[in-house]
Amino acid sequence: MATIFTRIAKGEIPSYKCAENDEFYAFLDINPLVRGHVLVIPRNVEDDYIFNLDEDTYSRLWAFARKVALAVKAAVPCKRVGVCVLGMEVPHTHIHLVPLQKEGDLNFRNPRVELTPEEFRDIADSILKEYEKL
């Protein structure tokens, strides 16, 4: 059975798309730590542990995530974009990209930010626009 992230990447479940190519998909976390919190996933690999990816897929995933992070930094006011790989909550490899003002912004125990659908769309559209410029 396909994971929720596979179904999102296939368009079976709606998401706020930030970037995509044939192999990878980036979308806003619907329970974000901060505005602009993005998840980056491989489309065709459902393994739940990033270090199980073959070396080429692993390298391309990080290259895609880097490009998405540059787009996030350009679209969302922040000092840096933090990176985290946990993979405990969804059994599908994913990278968290989190806009940071301070180190504490990357604490998964923090209260989550609530955004309206319009705010999610605006943020995703801004990131996608910056991604397409790269």
Buried (B, 14 or more C-beta within 10 A) or exposed (E): EEBEBBBBBEEEEEBBBBBBEEBBBBBBBBEBBBBBBBBBBBBEBBBBEBEEBEEEBBEBBBEBBBBBBBBBBBBBEBEBBBBBEEBEEBBBBBBBBBBBEEEEBBEEEEEEBEBEEEBBEBBBBBBBEBBEEE
